[in-house]
Amino acid sequence: MKKRLTYKNIEAFVFRLWEREVSEDNISEKENELLKQWKTFAEKDLDIVHLKESKEKILSGLEHYFPQRDIESAKSFKTHAYKIAAVIILLLSLGSIFTYTMFIQPDIYLAKSENRIIHLEDGSVVTLLPGAELTVAKSFPASTRVVDLKGDAIFSVAKSKIHPFIVRADGFSTKVLGTVFKISQSGKKKAVDLYEGKVAVSSPGVPVSFLTPNQKWTNFGIAHTTAIVSIKPVKNSTNKVPAILSLSFNDVPLKEVVAVLESSYNTKVLYPKEAEDKK
């Protein structure tokens, strides 16, 4: 069974081959083929003219450090140093790829067919529900802890009075200092259920909503709409009765406002047909 090397190990192996090539050590045909493949990989995104100019600049910089006694030795040096220049360019190219992968490229977590639990570096725990995707920058946790979410997830955020935790979702964001809450996204309909602590939910065009435990923020699937719903336990029952604490509409067609009112309050609202599209 072949041992599978990591990218870092393969990279180090290729660098050693280049070192042997520059020092004119013997390299096998198979090793030469491997070097060609990696040179092609490293140079594929580099501009040819820029690559040549870079090699010449490095070459001219190296000439100062080596004495040249005659024409033949000068030619030999130029060939030798040109190889060194080429290797430096390739190392810089691969180094940038490695740097981006290790230090810049964000970490992406995906829950496919079942829940997936993610433990973040600040001690927060995120439970991704099926189909959800969480993106975490390499800089996390910074002064402001920011993550990006697609789909549904439950957050148990480690408490910090000076480092807010922000979840950027599709068209809205949730800001907390330490709490437990759930974000739901189904098409245009967005919701935040708060279980512990406090959160602030912001969405374009409407006021920021501040939630306390057993409250829910939702937009009812309508842009520029926000509501805070209280979920109050019913005595001697496991059911919960929703009660709307606040509603806000901004530049929303009348017919959509009426639809929300009718479904929320189980009532019928009469209005002139010609006014249904007015905002």
HUFEN-V473198 format. One record per residue. N is the residue number from 1. PHI is phi in radians with two decimals (999 if undefined). D_FIRST is the distance of its C-alpha to the first C-alpha in Angstrom with 2 decimals. Layout:
BEGIN
n = <N:N>
phi = <PHI:PHI>
d_first = <D_FIRST:D_FIRST>
END
This chain:
BEGIN
n = <1:2:3:4:5:6:7:8:9:10:11:12:13:14:15:16:17:18:19:20:21:22:23:24:25:26:27:28:29:30:31:32:33:34:35:36:37:38:39:40:41:42:43:44:45:46:47:48:49:50:51:52:53:54:55:56:57:58:59:60:61:62:63:64:65:66:67:68:69:70:71:72:73:74:75:76:77:78:79:80:81:82:83:84:85:86:87:88:89:90:91:92:93:94:95:96:97:98:99:100:101:102:103:104:105:106:107:108:109:110:111:112:113:114:115:116:117:118:119:120:121:122:123:124:125:126:127:128:129:130:131:132:133:134:135:136:137:138:139:140:141:142:143:144:145:146:147:148:149:150:151:152:153:154:155:156:157:158:159:160:161:162:163:164:165:166:167:168:169:170:171:172:173:174:175:176:177:178:179:180:181:182:183:184:185:186:187:188:189:190:191:192:193:194:195:196:197:198:199:200:201:202:203:204:205:206:207:208:209:210:211:212:213:214:215:216:217:218:219:220:221:222:223:224:225:226:227:228:229:230:231:232:233:234:235:236:237:238:239:240:241:242:243:244:245:246:247:248:249:250:251:252:253:254:255:256:257:258:259:260:261:262:263:264:265:266:267:268:269:270:271:272:273:274:275:276:277:278:279>
phi = <999:-1.32:-1.44:-1.53:-1.51:-1.34:-0.99:-1.10:-1.17:-1.10:-1.04:-1.09:-1.11:-1.15:-1.05:-1.14:-1.11:-1.09:-1.08:-1.19:-1.13:-1.13:-1.42:1.11:-1.28:-1.20:-2.22:-1.22:-1.08:-1.14:-1.17:-1.08:-1.12:-1.12:-1.09:-1.07:-1.09:-1.28:-1.12:-1.08:-1.11:-1.26:-1.65:-1.08:-1.77:-1.68:-1.25:-1.09:-1.10:-1.10:-1.09:-1.15:-1.09:-1.12:-1.10:-1.14:-1.13:-1.14:-1.07:-1.12:-1.25:-1.36:-1.04:-1.09:-1.60:-2.16:-1.21:-2.19:-1.57:-2.58:-1.11:-1.10:-1.14:-1.12:-1.10:-1.10:-1.08:-1.07:-1.11:-1.14:-1.20:-1.10:-1.11:-1.07:-1.05:-1.09:-1.13:-1.05:-1.06:-1.14:-1.11:-1.11:-1.14:-1.17:-1.08:-1.16:-1.11:-1.15:-1.08:-1.09:-1.14:-1.48:-2.13:-2.09:-1.01:-1.18:-1.50:-2.08:-1.99:-2.22:-1.75:-1.50:-1.76:-2.56:-1.06:-2.34:-1.70:-2.01:-1.76:-1.48:-1.14:-1.48:1.72:-1.26:-2.16:-2.07:-1.82:-1.42:-1.49:-0.84:1.59:-1.44:-2.39:-2.05:-2.00:-2.17:-1.21:-1.09:-1.34:-1.20:-1.52:-1.82:-1.05:-2.07:-1.51:-2.13:-2.31:-2.02:-2.24:-2.03:1.56:-1.90:-2.79:-1.93:-1.96:-2.03:-1.58:-1.13:-1.26:-2.75:-1.35:-2.02:-2.13:-1.06:-1.96:-2.11:-1.86:-1.61:-1.92:-1.41:1.58:-2.72:-2.41:-2.16:-2.04:-2.47:-1.94:2.82:-3.02:-2.18:-2.66:-2.18:-1.93:-2.14:-2.41:-2.32:1.11:-1.43:-1.44:-2.15:-2.70:-2.28:-1.82:-1.80:-1.84:-2.47:1.39:-2.42:-2.43:-2.08:-1.94:-2.09:-2.55:-1.00:1.54:-2.34:-1.11:-1.17:-1.85:-1.91:-1.87:-2.06:-0.88:1.16:-2.14:-2.34:-1.81:-2.62:-1.94:0.99:1.38:-2.13:-1.10:1.06:-2.26:-2.57:-2.53:-1.96:-2.02:-1.68:-1.80:-1.72:-1.09:-1.68:-1.02:1.04:-2.63:-1.56:-1.35:-2.19:-1.85:-1.33:-2.34:-1.29:-1.59:-2.71:-2.34:-2.46:-2.18:-2.39:1.08:-2.00:-0.98:-0.98:-1.10:-1.32:-1.10:-1.09:-1.06:-1.16:-1.09:-1.13:-1.27:-1.36:-1.96:0.90:-2.44:-2.11:-1.97:-1.73:-2.73:-1.09:-1.01:-1.21:-1.71:-1.11:-1.68:-1.26:-1.91>
d_first = <0.00:3.82:6.55:9.21:12.54:15.82:18.72:20.56:17.97:17.68:21.47:22.01:19.90:22.03:25.15:24.53:24.26:27.52:29.11:28.38:29.70:32.89:33.48:33.12:30.41:28.56:25.67:23.55:23.80:20.25:21.12:24.42:22.90:20.80:24.09:25.96:23.69:24.09:27.81:28.24:26.57:28.70:31.91:31.81:34.04:36.31:39.79:40.14:43.63:42.74:39.68:41.97:44.65:42.23:41.00:44.66:45.64:42.90:43.84:47.51:46.72:44.78:47.59:49.84:47.67:47.54:50.70:51.40:53.62:53.82:52.86:49.98:48.40:49.01:47.17:44.29:44.22:44.30:41.31:39.41:40.51:39.83:36.14:36.31:38.05:35.42:32.64:34.75:35.18:31.47:30.79:33.52:32.14:28.58:30.16:32.20:29.22:27.45:30.80:31.41:28.04:28.32:32.09:33.80:31.78:32.70:30.37:30.47:29.91:30.07:30.83:29.88:31.01:31.82:33.22:31.19:32.43:32.28:33.37:34.99:35.53:39.25:38.69:39.42:37.51:37.10:36.40:35.43:36.61:34.75:34.73:35.70:34.34:34.99:34.97:35.25:36.10:34.44:37.98:38.21:40.08:42.91:46.66:46.42:43.32:42.58:39.93:39.87:39.51:39.15:39.85:40.72:39.84:41.35:41.78:42.50:43.50:43.75:47.41:48.67:52.31:51.67:48.36:48.72:45.76:45.95:44.05:44.56:44.35:45.56:49.16:49.81:48.70:48.91:49.79:49.67:49.84:48.12:48.15:46.45:46.76:45.23:45.08:45.26:45.13:45.88:47.02:50.12:50.68:49.62:50.15:49.65:50.19:51.04:50.51:51.20:52.76:54.01:52.61:54.12:53.15:54.12:54.27:56.07:59.76:60.36:61.10:58.40:58.07:57.82:56.45:56.98:55.25:55.59:56.25:54.48:54.60:54.36:55.41:55.91:53.92:56.76:56.59:58.93:59.34:58.65:59.56:59.23:59.15:59.85:58.16:60.64:60.03:62.64:64.34:63.46:60.80:57.08:57.79:58.33:61.01:60.31:63.18:63.19:64.28:64.31:63.91:63.81:64.00:64.24:65.01:64.01:65.81:68.39:66.94:63.59:65.45:67.49:64.42:62.97:66.34:66.87:63.47:63.60:67.19:67.53:70.56:71.91:72.86:75.36:75.57:76.87:74.49:75.19:73.85:70.36:68.65:70.54:68.53>
END
